[in-house]
Amino acid sequence: MGVGGWGLRFAACAVVVVGCGCGRYADFSLPLLTGGDARASYTFEPRPQPVLSPGAGWESNDVLNPSVVASPTPNPQPLTPGFQLLYSAFDGRTWHTGLASSEDGFQWRKRGKVLSPDPHTWEGSYIAANGSALVLGKEIWYWYVAGTEEKPLLGLARSSDGLAWRKEPAPVLQTGPYASWDEQGVADPYVIRIDPYFYLYYLGQDRARRQRLGVARSPDGIHWEKLRANPILELGDPGAFDDAGLGEPAVWSARGFYWMLYTGLDPGINRKLGLARSTDGVVWEKRPPVFGGPAAWDSKVICDPTVLPDGENVRVWFGGGDVASRDSHLHGQIGVGVLRPSLTPTTH
């Protein structure tokens, strides 16, 4: 959903950088990795058919933005054993978050709608979805997008069973100050935990409607400081698959690097997945290949990756559609595939 999806208008919070309520800033990096083989890359093998499709009512238009967590074994919490999938669903007016459970990550049982925007709070009425989940202790933590269509912000909800949720009363990540790279909106959270910090990768939009990627860190998942040097990933060169927008990052570490899958938008509103790598989580290098949707159902859009490392491979759940639409009405469905280590980049 995130890339290209808002049609935002001007919404500055203040002129002063420090003390404006837009958040704190710091210089930091993730723990340094040694780096691996310079030829290292991945190939992507998606399954030909989607694993989750729209239903009725609140999920009748699109299902997108999967965030998958694995329930611990033995399971210390009242979650269904296996995998839990929080996903975004569109009913034609509003985005909601739904829950599905699976024993293998392929066959999913829908559990129902679990989050909707509360129009009586900061969330407004447009969206409470497009989030990132982590299992922490006996709870799922879920950072999600809400607020108005003109100014999306990030919130946090927590649950012990995936069905009943407690929301933080205020946004946990605000937009940036006047004329900053994320002045007009923050969205597409992806959170990883490396003690003693949480690291949040996210999309920011400026007043020129450029959508790029940045990072923030937090000791508690609630109070965040943004990297002073943001954004960390820029638009592609003219003619590139990502020259019109970036979004929806998914980050993991393997083979001596941090890796990122992200969504790239082209001027025709088609979306594909790009690959980048880093040794410090802040300075990123885009790498081939670029992954497009190989089947009819995801031929125009492949987006919204979420990853779970599985030995040397990486399992990927993603959104897809056969209509080149900015954020909805793209016949959105959810698919699954696997990234396999490669030394010879290949392009799909």
Short mmCIF file of the C-alpha atoms (twelve columns), coordinates in Angstrom:
data_MODEL
# 
_entry.id   MODEL 
# 
loop_
_atom_site.group_PDB 
_atom_site.id 
_atom_site.type_symbol 
_atom_site.label_atom_id 
_atom_site.label_alt_id 
_atom_site.label_comp_id 
_atom_site.label_asym_id 
_atom_site.label_seq_id 
_atom_site.Cartn_x 
_atom_site.Cartn_y 
_atom_site.Cartn_z 
_atom_site.pdbx_PDB_model_num 
ATOM 1   C CA . MET A 1   0.000   0.000   0.000   1 
ATOM 2   C CA . GLY A 2   2.591   2.586   1.111   1 
ATOM 3   C CA . VAL A 3   4.444   3.658   -2.012  1 
ATOM 4   C CA . GLY A 4   2.579   6.309   -3.949  1 
ATOM 5   C CA . GLY A 5   -0.520  5.813   -1.883  1 
ATOM 6   C CA . TRP A 6   -1.514  9.061   -0.216  1 
ATOM 7   C CA . GLY A 7   -1.964  12.143  -2.410  1 
ATOM 8   C CA . LEU A 8   -0.756  14.149  0.581   1 
ATOM 9   C CA . ARG A 9   -1.198  17.850  1.096   1 
ATOM 10  C CA . PHE A 10  0.945   20.340  2.993   1 
ATOM 11  C CA . ALA A 11  1.025   19.617  6.729   1 
ATOM 12  C CA . ALA A 12  4.016   21.095  8.558   1 
ATOM 13  C CA . CYS A 13  4.365   20.764  12.321  1 
ATOM 14  C CA . ALA A 14  6.746   23.646  13.057  1 
ATOM 15  C CA . VAL A 15  9.705   25.592  11.755  1 
ATOM 16  C CA . VAL A 16  12.055  24.818  14.616  1 
ATOM 17  C CA . VAL A 17  13.841  21.455  14.426  1 
ATOM 18  C CA . VAL A 18  14.459  20.962  18.128  1 
ATOM 19  C CA . GLY A 19  11.517  20.984  20.499  1 
ATOM 20  C CA . CYS A 20  8.740   20.969  17.914  1 
ATOM 21  C CA . GLY A 21  7.242   17.676  19.059  1 
ATOM 22  C CA . CYS A 22  8.283   15.950  15.831  1 
ATOM 23  C CA . GLY A 23  10.792  13.696  17.567  1 
ATOM 24  C CA . ARG A 24  14.423  13.499  18.620  1 
ATOM 25  C CA . TYR A 25  17.459  13.072  16.362  1 
ATOM 26  C CA . ALA A 26  20.779  11.280  16.862  1 
ATOM 27  C CA . ASP A 27  23.798  9.887   15.057  1 
ATOM 28  C CA . PHE A 28  23.887  6.099   15.296  1 
ATOM 29  C CA . SER A 29  24.287  2.858   13.382  1 
ATOM 30  C CA . LEU A 30  23.377  -0.765  13.918  1 
ATOM 31  C CA . PRO A 31  26.098  -3.085  15.247  1 
ATOM 32  C CA . LEU A 32  28.808  -3.291  12.606  1 
ATOM 33  C CA . LEU A 33  28.987  -6.481  10.540  1 
ATOM 34  C CA . THR A 34  32.198  -7.662  8.932   1 
ATOM 35  C CA . GLY A 35  30.824  -7.919  5.398   1 
ATOM 36  C CA . GLY A 36  30.741  -11.066 3.315   1 
ATOM 37  C CA . ASP A 37  31.394  -12.099 -0.253  1 
ATOM 38  C CA . ALA A 38  31.094  -9.044  -2.502  1 
ATOM 39  C CA . ARG A 39  29.224  -11.195 -5.044  1 
ATOM 40  C CA . ALA A 40  26.564  -12.212 -2.534  1 
ATOM 41  C CA . SER A 41  22.975  -11.800 -3.646  1 
ATOM 42  C CA . TYR A 42  19.690  -13.723 -3.668  1 
ATOM 43  C CA . THR A 43  17.321  -15.304 -6.151  1 
ATOM 44  C CA . PHE A 44  13.588  -15.200 -5.488  1 
ATOM 45  C CA . GLU A 45  11.216  -18.110 -6.018  1 
ATOM 46  C CA . PRO A 46  7.590   -17.105 -5.396  1 
ATOM 47  C CA . ARG A 47  4.789   -19.643 -5.358  1 
ATOM 48  C CA . PRO A 48  2.572   -19.189 -8.427  1 
ATOM 49  C CA . GLN A 49  -0.695  -18.790 -6.513  1 
ATOM 50  C CA . PRO A 50  -1.616  -16.374 -3.700  1 
ATOM 51  C CA . VAL A 51  -2.069  -17.742 -0.185  1 
ATOM 52  C CA . LEU A 52  -4.583  -15.146 1.056   1 
ATOM 53  C CA . SER A 53  -7.321  -13.410 -0.953  1 
ATOM 54  C CA . PRO A 54  -10.079 -10.868 -0.230  1 
ATOM 55  C CA . GLY A 55  -13.257 -12.002 1.473   1 
ATOM 56  C CA . ALA A 56  -16.495 -10.186 2.258   1 
ATOM 57  C CA . GLY A 57  -17.320 -6.920  3.966   1 
ATOM 58  C CA . TRP A 58  -14.327 -5.333  5.710   1 
ATOM 59  C CA . GLU A 59  -11.848 -7.186  3.426   1 
ATOM 60  C CA . SER A 60  -13.819 -7.115  0.195   1 
ATOM 61  C CA . ASN A 61  -11.486 -5.003  -1.974  1 
ATOM 62  C CA . ASP A 62  -7.827  -5.786  -1.231  1 
ATOM 63  C CA . VAL A 63  -5.688  -7.754  1.202   1 
ATOM 64  C CA . LEU A 64  -2.066  -6.577  1.371   1 
ATOM 65  C CA . ASN A 65  0.794   -5.710  3.747   1 
ATOM 66  C CA . PRO A 66  1.450   -9.050  5.467   1 
ATOM 67  C CA . SER A 67  3.451   -9.112  8.696   1 
ATOM 68  C CA . VAL A 68  4.261   -12.647 9.825   1 
ATOM 69  C CA . VAL A 69  5.589   -13.854 13.169  1 
ATOM 70  C CA . ALA A 70  6.335   -17.375 14.341  1 
ATOM 71  C CA . SER A 71  4.775   -18.509 17.623  1 
ATOM 72  C CA . PRO A 72  7.422   -19.837 20.024  1 
ATOM 73  C CA . THR A 73  7.567   -23.594 20.554  1 
ATOM 74  C CA . PRO A 74  6.666   -24.634 23.169  1 
ATOM 75  C CA . ASN A 75  4.131   -21.842 22.969  1 
ATOM 76  C CA . PRO A 76  4.072   -19.753 26.206  1 
ATOM 77  C CA . GLN A 77  1.135   -17.596 25.116  1 
ATOM 78  C CA . PRO A 78  -2.451  -18.140 23.982  1 
ATOM 79  C CA . LEU A 79  -1.614  -17.971 20.278  1 
ATOM 80  C CA . THR A 80  -2.308  -20.662 17.731  1 
ATOM 81  C CA . PRO A 81  0.951   -22.632 17.246  1 
ATOM 82  C CA . GLY A 82  2.800   -21.968 13.999  1 
ATOM 83  C CA . PHE A 83  2.607   -18.632 12.216  1 
ATOM 84  C CA . GLN A 84  0.496   -15.527 12.827  1 
ATOM 85  C CA . LEU A 85  -0.243  -13.164 9.934   1 
ATOM 86  C CA . LEU A 86  -1.399  -9.603  10.515  1 
ATOM 87  C CA . TYR A 87  -2.572  -8.159  7.222   1 
ATOM 88  C CA . SER A 88  -4.190  -5.006  5.845   1 
ATOM 89  C CA . ALA A 89  -7.662  -5.192  4.314   1 
ATOM 90  C CA . PHE A 90  -9.624  -2.519  2.436   1 
ATOM 91  C CA . ASP A 91  -13.418 -2.312  2.362   1 
ATOM 92  C CA . GLY A 92  -13.615 0.495   -0.204  1 
ATOM 93  C CA . ARG A 93  -13.358 3.309   2.347   1 
ATOM 94  C CA . THR A 94  -11.161 2.246   5.258   1 
ATOM 95  C CA . TRP A 95  -8.122  0.059   5.873   1 
ATOM 96  C CA . HIS A 96  -8.303  -2.424  8.745   1 
ATOM 97  C CA . THR A 97  -5.954  -5.063  10.197  1 
ATOM 98  C CA . GLY A 98  -6.933  -8.728  10.140  1 
ATOM 99  C CA . LEU A 99  -5.406  -11.826 11.711  1 
ATOM 100 C CA . ALA A 100 -4.812  -15.251 10.158  1 
ATOM 101 C CA . SER A 101 -3.053  -18.338 11.564  1 
ATOM 102 C CA . SER A 102 -1.173  -21.163 9.868   1 
ATOM 103 C CA . GLU A 103 0.778   -24.259 10.792  1 
ATOM 104 C CA . ASP A 104 3.053   -24.076 7.739   1 
ATOM 105 C CA . GLY A 105 2.883   -20.504 6.409   1 
ATOM 106 C CA . PHE A 106 1.014   -21.577 3.270   1 
ATOM 107 C CA . GLN A 107 -2.500  -22.591 4.359   1 
ATOM 108 C CA . TRP A 108 -4.072  -19.782 6.389   1 
ATOM 109 C CA . ARG A 109 -7.156  -19.688 8.593   1 
ATOM 110 C CA . LYS A 110 -8.642  -16.207 8.901   1 
ATOM 111 C CA . ARG A 111 -9.412  -15.177 12.472  1 
ATOM 112 C CA . GLY A 112 -11.223 -11.892 11.727  1 
ATOM 113 C CA . LYS A 113 -10.734 -8.147  11.936  1 
ATOM 114 C CA . VAL A 114 -8.633  -7.104  14.930  1 
ATOM 115 C CA . LEU A 115 -7.868  -3.390  14.446  1 
ATOM 116 C CA . SER A 116 -9.756  -0.471  12.905  1 
ATOM 117 C CA . PRO A 117 -9.120  3.270   13.113  1 
ATOM 118 C CA . ASP A 118 -10.794 5.123   15.978  1 
ATOM 119 C CA . PRO A 119 -12.180 8.417   14.598  1 
ATOM 120 C CA . HIS A 120 -12.384 9.853   18.135  1 
ATOM 121 C CA . THR A 121 -8.597  9.720   18.569  1 
ATOM 122 C CA . TRP A 122 -5.511  10.808  16.635  1 
ATOM 123 C CA . GLU A 123 -6.105  7.865   14.281  1 
ATOM 124 C CA . GLY A 124 -8.878  9.485   12.263  1 
ATOM 125 C CA . SER A 125 -10.945 7.206   10.039  1 
ATOM 126 C CA . TYR A 126 -8.730  6.244   7.089   1 
ATOM 127 C CA . ILE A 127 -6.353  3.503   8.230   1 
ATOM 128 C CA . ALA A 128 -5.206  1.358   11.149  1 
ATOM 129 C CA . ALA A 129 -3.073  -1.143  9.284   1 
ATOM 130 C CA . ASN A 130 0.109   -1.484  7.170   1 
ATOM 131 C CA . GLY A 131 2.117   -2.582  10.196  1 
ATOM 132 C CA . SER A 132 5.099   -4.522  11.495  1 
ATOM 133 C CA . ALA A 133 4.812   -7.233  14.162  1 
ATOM 134 C CA . LEU A 134 7.298   -8.716  16.639  1 
ATOM 135 C CA . VAL A 135 6.816   -11.375 19.329  1 
ATOM 136 C CA . LEU A 136 8.237   -9.969  22.577  1 
ATOM 137 C CA . GLY A 137 7.898   -12.161 25.652  1 
ATOM 138 C CA . LYS A 138 4.271   -13.259 25.806  1 
ATOM 139 C CA . GLU A 139 2.925   -10.531 23.529  1 
ATOM 140 C CA . ILE A 140 2.776   -9.442  19.919  1 
ATOM 141 C CA . TRP A 141 3.798   -5.831  19.398  1 
ATOM 142 C CA . TYR A 142 2.434   -4.230  16.240  1 
ATOM 143 C CA . TRP A 143 3.552   -0.858  14.909  1 
ATOM 144 C CA . TYR A 144 0.961   0.409   12.432  1 
ATOM 145 C CA . VAL A 145 -0.045  3.378   10.292  1 
ATOM 146 C CA . ALA A 146 -2.973  5.620   11.246  1 
ATOM 147 C CA . GLY A 147 -3.949  9.284   11.216  1 
ATOM 148 C CA . THR A 148 -5.476  11.166  8.334   1 
ATOM 149 C CA . GLU A 149 -4.831  10.466  4.669   1 
ATOM 150 C CA . GLU A 150 -3.125  13.871  4.576   1 
ATOM 151 C CA . LYS A 151 -0.782  13.104  7.486   1 
ATOM 152 C CA . PRO A 152 -0.176  9.443   8.368   1 
ATOM 153 C CA . LEU A 153 1.668   8.688   11.605  1 
ATOM 154 C CA . LEU A 154 2.807   5.527   13.390  1 
ATOM 155 C CA . GLY A 155 1.113   3.934   16.378  1 
ATOM 156 C CA . LEU A 156 1.730   0.871   18.543  1 
ATOM 157 C CA . ALA A 157 -0.681  -1.818  19.719  1 
ATOM 158 C CA . ARG A 158 0.015   -4.891  21.890  1 
ATOM 159 C CA . SER A 159 -1.799  -8.203  22.346  1 
ATOM 160 C CA . SER A 160 -1.350  -11.460 24.232  1 
ATOM 161 C CA . ASP A 161 -3.539  -13.514 21.888  1 
ATOM 162 C CA . GLY A 162 -3.547  -11.615 18.567  1 
ATOM 163 C CA . LEU A 163 -7.278  -10.880 18.883  1 
ATOM 164 C CA . ALA A 164 -7.664  -8.296  21.670  1 
ATOM 165 C CA . TRP A 165 -5.354  -5.282  21.372  1 
ATOM 166 C CA . ARG A 166 -4.267  -2.385  23.602  1 
ATOM 167 C CA . LYS A 167 -3.266  0.736   21.689  1 
ATOM 168 C CA . GLU A 168 -0.851  3.407   22.875  1 
ATOM 169 C CA . PRO A 169 -2.924  6.579   23.337  1 
ATOM 170 C CA . ALA A 170 -0.694  8.738   21.127  1 
ATOM 171 C CA . PRO A 171 1.434   8.220   18.014  1 
ATOM 172 C CA . VAL A 172 4.878   6.797   18.663  1 
ATOM 173 C CA . LEU A 173 6.459   8.328   15.543  1 
ATOM 174 C CA . GLN A 174 5.550   11.771  14.250  1 
ATOM 175 C CA . THR A 175 6.366   13.563  11.022  1 
ATOM 176 C CA . GLY A 176 9.502   15.653  10.759  1 
ATOM 177 C CA . PRO A 177 9.873   19.440  10.989  1 
ATOM 178 C CA . TYR A 178 9.273   22.069  8.311   1 
ATOM 179 C CA . ALA A 179 10.895  21.210  4.957   1 
ATOM 180 C CA . SER A 180 12.282  17.887  6.222   1 
ATOM 181 C CA . TRP A 181 12.356  14.673  4.188   1 
ATOM 182 C CA . ASP A 182 9.431   13.224  6.224   1 
ATOM 183 C CA . GLU A 183 7.446   16.427  6.829   1 
ATOM 184 C CA . GLN A 184 4.306   15.197  5.084   1 
ATOM 185 C CA . GLY A 185 3.985   11.677  6.464   1 
ATOM 186 C CA . VAL A 186 5.605   8.605   8.010   1 
ATOM 187 C CA . ALA A 187 4.448   5.090   7.088   1 
ATOM 188 C CA . ASP A 188 5.465   1.511   6.214   1 
ATOM 189 C CA . PRO A 189 7.155   0.576   9.528   1 
ATOM 190 C CA . TYR A 190 9.451   -2.448  9.745   1 
ATOM 191 C CA . VAL A 191 10.888  -3.096  13.210  1 
ATOM 192 C CA . ILE A 192 13.769  -5.373  14.195  1 
ATOM 193 C CA . ARG A 193 15.254  -5.956  17.636  1 
ATOM 194 C CA . ILE A 194 19.013  -5.952  18.310  1 
ATOM 195 C CA . ASP A 195 19.677  -5.494  22.042  1 
ATOM 196 C CA . PRO A 196 19.508  -2.986  23.579  1 
ATOM 197 C CA . TYR A 197 17.527  -1.221  20.827  1 
ATOM 198 C CA . PHE A 198 14.590  -1.546  18.517  1 
ATOM 199 C CA . TYR A 199 15.354  -0.294  15.000  1 
ATOM 200 C CA . LEU A 200 12.525  1.049   12.873  1 
ATOM 201 C CA . TYR A 201 12.852  1.343   9.092   1 
ATOM 202 C CA . TYR A 202 10.136  3.484   7.565   1 
ATOM 203 C CA . LEU A 203 8.921   5.562   4.639   1 
ATOM 204 C CA . GLY A 204 8.945   9.349   4.799   1 
ATOM 205 C CA . GLN A 205 7.306   11.770  2.391   1 
ATOM 206 C CA . ASP A 206 8.344   15.386  1.831   1 
ATOM 207 C CA . ARG A 207 6.366   18.326  0.462   1 
ATOM 208 C CA . ALA A 208 7.454   17.439  -3.091  1 
ATOM 209 C CA . ARG A 209 5.796   14.028  -2.511  1 
ATOM 210 C CA . ARG A 210 9.100   12.211  -2.748  1 
ATOM 211 C CA . GLN A 211 8.912   8.953   -0.780  1 
ATOM 212 C CA . ARG A 212 12.203  7.638   0.575   1 
ATOM 213 C CA . LEU A 213 13.403  5.439   3.434   1 
ATOM 214 C CA . GLY A 214 14.852  6.242   6.837   1 
ATOM 215 C CA . VAL A 215 15.626  4.632   10.188  1 
ATOM 216 C CA . ALA A 216 15.001  5.383   13.867  1 
ATOM 217 C CA . ARG A 217 15.943  3.609   17.093  1 
ATOM 218 C CA . SER A 218 14.339  3.187   20.495  1 
ATOM 219 C CA . PRO A 219 15.171  1.538   23.841  1 
ATOM 220 C CA . ASP A 220 11.517  0.656   24.508  1 
ATOM 221 C CA . GLY A 221 9.678   0.618   21.153  1 
ATOM 222 C CA . ILE A 222 7.695   3.717   22.115  1 
ATOM 223 C CA . HIS A 223 10.129  6.633   22.313  1 
ATOM 224 C CA . TRP A 224 12.108  6.958   19.090  1 
ATOM 225 C CA . GLU A 225 15.046  9.038   17.887  1 
ATOM 226 C CA . LYS A 226 15.478  9.449   14.156  1 
ATOM 227 C CA . LEU A 227 18.817  9.183   12.386  1 
ATOM 228 C CA . ARG A 228 20.081  12.689  11.767  1 
ATOM 229 C CA . ALA A 229 21.409  11.680  8.321   1 
ATOM 230 C CA . ASN A 230 18.061  10.347  7.021   1 
ATOM 231 C CA . PRO A 231 16.987  9.399   4.387   1 
ATOM 232 C CA . ILE A 232 19.133  6.280   4.047   1 
ATOM 233 C CA . LEU A 233 17.869  5.166   0.620   1 
ATOM 234 C CA . GLU A 234 17.222  7.540   -2.267  1 
ATOM 235 C CA . LEU A 235 15.120  7.334   -5.417  1 
ATOM 236 C CA . GLY A 236 16.583  5.472   -8.376  1 
ATOM 237 C CA . ASP A 237 18.095  7.139   -11.415 1 
ATOM 238 C CA . PRO A 238 15.719  8.209   -14.215 1 
ATOM 239 C CA . GLY A 239 14.367  5.113   -15.930 1 
ATOM 240 C CA . ALA A 240 15.004  2.834   -12.939 1 
ATOM 241 C CA . PHE A 241 12.234  0.666   -11.478 1 
ATOM 242 C CA . ASP A 242 12.301  2.852   -8.317  1 
ATOM 243 C CA . ASP A 243 12.681  6.353   -9.751  1 
ATOM 244 C CA . ALA A 244 9.178   7.465   -8.635  1 
ATOM 245 C CA . GLY A 245 9.138   6.259   -5.020  1 
ATOM 246 C CA . LEU A 246 10.462  3.894   -2.349  1 
ATOM 247 C CA . GLY A 247 8.620   2.173   0.477   1 
ATOM 248 C CA . GLU A 248 7.831   -0.934  2.496   1 
ATOM 249 C CA . PRO A 249 11.293  -1.991  3.697   1 
ATOM 250 C CA . ALA A 250 11.981  -5.416  5.225   1 
ATOM 251 C CA . VAL A 251 15.364  -5.912  6.934   1 
ATOM 252 C CA . TRP A 252 17.333  -8.932  8.169   1 
ATOM 253 C CA . SER A 253 20.983  -9.967  8.669   1 
ATOM 254 C CA . ALA A 254 22.780  -12.872 6.962   1 
ATOM 255 C CA . ARG A 255 26.052  -13.724 5.224   1 
ATOM 256 C CA . GLY A 256 27.974  -10.825 6.805   1 
ATOM 257 C CA . PHE A 257 25.493  -8.095  5.783   1 
ATOM 258 C CA . TYR A 258 22.254  -6.432  6.661   1 
ATOM 259 C CA . TRP A 259 19.844  -6.947  3.768   1 
ATOM 260 C CA . MET A 260 16.778  -4.994  2.750   1 
ATOM 261 C CA . LEU A 261 13.906  -5.826  0.439   1 
ATOM 262 C CA . TYR A 262 11.970  -2.705  -0.489  1 
ATOM 263 C CA . THR A 263 9.246   -1.671  -2.912  1 
ATOM 264 C CA . GLY A 264 10.130  0.539   -5.875  1 
ATOM 265 C CA . LEU A 265 7.571   2.568   -7.827  1 
ATOM 266 C CA . ASP A 266 7.946   3.622   -11.460 1 
ATOM 267 C CA . PRO A 267 6.096   6.461   -13.268 1 
ATOM 268 C CA . GLY A 268 3.519   3.968   -14.566 1 
ATOM 269 C CA . ILE A 269 2.598   3.090   -10.937 1 
ATOM 270 C CA . ASN A 270 4.012   -0.417  -11.385 1 
ATOM 271 C CA . ARG A 271 5.809   -1.796  -8.338  1 
ATOM 272 C CA . LYS A 272 8.650   -4.279  -7.971  1 
ATOM 273 C CA . LEU A 273 10.942  -5.396  -5.156  1 
ATOM 274 C CA . GLY A 274 14.500  -4.149  -4.932  1 
ATOM 275 C CA . LEU A 275 17.417  -5.476  -2.891  1 
ATOM 276 C CA . ALA A 276 19.983  -3.491  -0.889  1 
ATOM 277 C CA . ARG A 277 22.700  -4.400  1.596   1 
ATOM 278 C CA . SER A 278 24.737  -2.699  4.320   1 
ATOM 279 C CA . THR A 279 27.345  -3.459  6.965   1 
ATOM 280 C CA . ASP A 280 26.035  -0.899  9.478   1 
ATOM 281 C CA . GLY A 281 22.301  -0.666  8.731   1 
ATOM 282 C CA . VAL A 282 22.627  3.009   7.782   1 
ATOM 283 C CA . VAL A 283 24.746  3.233   4.624   1 
ATOM 284 C CA . TRP A 284 23.029  1.087   1.990   1 
ATOM 285 C CA . GLU A 285 24.070  -0.112  -1.449  1 
ATOM 286 C CA . LYS A 286 21.412  -1.127  -3.954  1 
ATOM 287 C CA . ARG A 287 22.158  -4.505  -5.498  1 
ATOM 288 C CA . PRO A 288 20.757  -6.556  -8.362  1 
ATOM 289 C CA . PRO A 289 18.465  -8.280  -9.003  1 
ATOM 290 C CA . VAL A 290 15.025  -6.640  -9.171  1 
ATOM 291 C CA . PHE A 291 12.038  -8.911  -8.544  1 
ATOM 292 C CA . GLY A 292 8.826   -8.482  -10.503 1 
ATOM 293 C CA . GLY A 293 5.597   -10.418 -10.183 1 
ATOM 294 C CA . PRO A 294 5.872   -13.482 -12.457 1 
ATOM 295 C CA . ALA A 295 2.194   -14.562 -12.353 1 
ATOM 296 C CA . ALA A 296 -0.964  -12.961 -13.703 1 
ATOM 297 C CA . TRP A 297 -2.298  -12.066 -10.234 1 
ATOM 298 C CA . ASP A 298 0.821   -10.001 -9.305  1 
ATOM 299 C CA . SER A 299 1.836   -8.894  -12.794 1 
ATOM 300 C CA . LYS A 300 1.561   -5.136  -12.085 1 
ATOM 301 C CA . VAL A 301 2.384   -4.906  -8.405  1 
ATOM 302 C CA . ILE A 302 4.631   -6.861  -6.075  1 
ATOM 303 C CA . CYS A 303 5.120   -5.068  -2.777  1 
ATOM 304 C CA . ASP A 304 4.911   -5.160  1.038   1 
ATOM 305 C CA . PRO A 305 7.556   -7.811  1.845   1 
ATOM 306 C CA . THR A 306 7.931   -9.340  5.294   1 
ATOM 307 C CA . VAL A 307 10.725  -11.830 5.981   1 
ATOM 308 C CA . LEU A 308 11.592  -14.713 8.298   1 
ATOM 309 C CA . PRO A 309 15.081  -16.271 7.925   1 
ATOM 310 C CA . ASP A 310 14.892  -20.054 7.540   1 
ATOM 311 C CA . GLY A 311 18.404  -21.478 7.681   1 
ATOM 312 C CA . GLU A 312 20.317  -20.100 4.697   1 
ATOM 313 C CA . ASN A 313 17.062  -19.210 2.952   1 
ATOM 314 C CA . VAL A 314 14.650  -16.392 3.751   1 
ATOM 315 C CA . ARG A 315 10.884  -16.881 3.635   1 
ATOM 316 C CA . VAL A 316 9.051   -13.894 2.155   1 
ATOM 317 C CA . TRP A 317 5.365   -13.016 2.292   1 
ATOM 318 C CA . PHE A 318 4.339   -10.167 0.008   1 
ATOM 319 C CA . GLY A 319 1.408   -8.298  -1.518  1 
ATOM 320 C CA . GLY A 320 0.563   -8.318  -5.201  1 
ATOM 321 C CA . GLY A 321 -1.975  -7.142  -7.732  1 
ATOM 322 C CA . ASP A 322 -2.804  -7.113  -11.425 1 
ATOM 323 C CA . VAL A 323 -3.801  -3.416  -11.557 1 
ATOM 324 C CA . ALA A 324 -1.192  -0.630  -11.448 1 
ATOM 325 C CA . SER A 325 -2.862  1.326   -8.641  1 
ATOM 326 C CA . ARG A 326 -1.243  3.539   -6.033  1 
ATOM 327 C CA . ASP A 327 -2.629  1.928   -2.902  1 
ATOM 328 C CA . SER A 328 -6.010  0.200   -3.360  1 
ATOM 329 C CA . HIS A 329 -8.354  -1.421  -5.881  1 
ATOM 330 C CA . LEU A 330 -5.432  -3.394  -7.341  1 
ATOM 331 C CA . HIS A 331 -7.081  -6.795  -6.735  1 
ATOM 332 C CA . GLY A 332 -4.628  -7.099  -3.856  1 
ATOM 333 C CA . GLN A 333 -3.737  -10.573 -2.609  1 
ATOM 334 C CA . ILE A 334 -0.914  -12.029 -0.509  1 
ATOM 335 C CA . GLY A 335 1.698   -14.449 -1.793  1 
ATOM 336 C CA . VAL A 336 4.702   -16.307 -0.424  1 
ATOM 337 C CA . GLY A 337 8.121   -17.195 -1.773  1 
ATOM 338 C CA . VAL A 338 11.696  -17.894 -0.765  1 
ATOM 339 C CA . LEU A 339 14.947  -16.022 -1.213  1 
ATOM 340 C CA . ARG A 340 17.844  -18.386 -1.883  1 
ATOM 341 C CA . PRO A 341 21.505  -17.372 -1.528  1 
ATOM 342 C CA . SER A 342 23.240  -16.674 -4.818  1 
ATOM 343 C CA . LEU A 343 26.613  -15.414 -5.985  1 
ATOM 344 C CA . THR A 344 25.429  -14.644 -9.487  1 
ATOM 345 C CA . PRO A 345 22.780  -11.907 -9.587  1 
ATOM 346 C CA . THR A 346 19.776  -12.771 -11.727 1 
ATOM 347 C CA . THR A 347 17.002  -10.466 -12.862 1 
ATOM 348 C CA . HIS A 348 13.350  -11.476 -13.077 1 
# 
